[in-house]
Amino acid sequence: MRVLRYSAILTGVAVLVYGVYGLLTAPEIPRLSGVAYWLLGGVALHDAVLAPAVFALCWLAARRTTPRVRAVLAAVLLVAGAVTLVAAPILLHGRVAIR
């Protein structure tokens, strides 16, 4: 288990380093301050709007549904969230971010 944990940590660090290197060397990004504003805005939006909404909906679902319905609802929401994340570039910009 320890080997799996450390290999996951090393993989995450490697992906992080690759992403930071790509961010700093990308000619398409003229100002890094725009990226910083975008990241801070995303964190603020998540903490102020999305997280409280999800907590409220989960609390409501836990009080109003049976355990079986909760399991199905959790699976549906997990798949819907993953599909939304994958589809976000197309939904927001009408294009896919592939080179």
C-alpha positions as CSV (number, residue, x, y, z in Angstrom):
1,M,0.0,0.0,0.0
2,R,2.9,2.3,0.8
3,V,4.4,1.8,-2.7
4,L,1.1,2.7,-4.3
5,R,0.7,5.8,-2.2
6,Y,4.2,7.1,-3.0
7,S,3.9,6.3,-6.7
8,A,0.6,8.2,-6.8
9,I,2.3,11.1,-5.1
10,L,5.3,11.1,-7.5
11,T,3.0,10.8,-10.5
12,G,1.0,13.8,-9.2
13,V,4.1,15.9,-8.6
14,A,5.4,15.0,-12.1
15,V,2.1,16.1,-13.7
16,L,2.2,19.3,-11.6
17,V,5.7,20.1,-12.7
18,Y,4.9,19.4,-16.4
19,G,1.8,21.7,-16.1
20,V,3.7,24.5,-14.5
21,Y,6.5,24.2,-17.1
22,G,3.9,24.3,-19.9
23,L,2.2,27.3,-18.3
24,L,5.4,29.3,-18.0
25,T,6.7,28.5,-21.5
26,A,3.4,28.8,-23.5
27,P,3.6,31.6,-26.1
28,E,-0.2,31.7,-26.1
29,I,-0.2,33.2,-22.6
30,P,1.2,36.7,-22.8
31,R,0.4,37.6,-19.2
32,L,0.5,35.3,-16.2
33,S,-1.6,37.7,-14.2
34,G,-4.6,36.7,-16.3
35,V,-4.1,33.1,-15.3
36,A,-3.8,34.1,-11.6
37,Y,-7.1,36.0,-11.8
38,W,-8.8,33.1,-13.5
39,L,-7.5,30.6,-10.8
40,L,-8.5,32.9,-7.9
41,G,-11.9,33.5,-9.5
42,G,-12.4,29.8,-9.8
43,V,-11.5,29.2,-6.2
44,A,-13.8,32.0,-5.0
45,L,-16.7,30.8,-7.2
46,H,-16.3,27.3,-5.9
47,D,-16.1,28.2,-2.3
48,A,-18.8,30.9,-2.4
49,V,-21.4,29.3,-4.7
50,L,-20.8,25.7,-5.8
51,A,-19.7,24.1,-2.6
52,P,-22.6,25.5,-0.5
53,A,-25.1,24.6,-3.2
54,V,-23.8,21.0,-3.3
55,F,-23.9,20.7,0.5
56,A,-27.4,22.0,0.6
57,L,-28.6,19.6,-2.1
58,C,-26.9,16.7,-0.4
59,W,-28.4,17.5,2.9
60,L,-31.8,17.7,1.3
61,A,-31.3,14.5,-0.6
62,A,-30.2,12.7,2.6
63,R,-33.3,13.8,4.4
64,R,-35.8,13.1,1.6
65,T,-34.7,9.9,-0.1
66,T,-34.1,6.3,0.8
67,P,-30.6,4.7,0.9
68,R,-31.2,3.0,-2.5
69,V,-32.3,6.2,-4.2
70,R,-29.3,8.0,-2.6
71,A,-26.9,5.4,-4.1
72,V,-28.4,5.8,-7.6
73,L,-28.4,9.6,-7.2
74,A,-24.8,9.6,-6.2
75,A,-23.8,7.6,-9.2
76,V,-25.8,9.8,-11.6
77,L,-24.3,13.0,-10.2
78,L,-20.7,11.5,-10.3
79,V,-21.1,10.7,-14.0
80,A,-22.8,14.0,-14.8
81,G,-20.0,15.9,-13.0
82,A,-17.3,14.1,-14.9
83,V,-19.0,14.5,-18.3
84,T,-19.5,18.2,-17.6
85,L,-15.8,18.7,-16.8
86,V,-14.8,16.9,-20.0
87,A,-17.3,18.9,-22.0
88,A,-16.6,22.3,-20.4
89,P,-14.2,23.6,-23.1
90,I,-16.7,22.8,-25.8
91,L,-19.6,24.3,-23.8
92,L,-17.7,27.4,-22.9
93,H,-15.7,28.1,-26.1
94,G,-17.1,25.9,-28.8
95,R,-13.8,24.2,-29.4
96,V,-11.6,21.4,-28.0
97,A,-8.2,22.3,-26.4
98,I,-6.2,19.7,-28.4
99,R,-3.1,20.7,-30.4
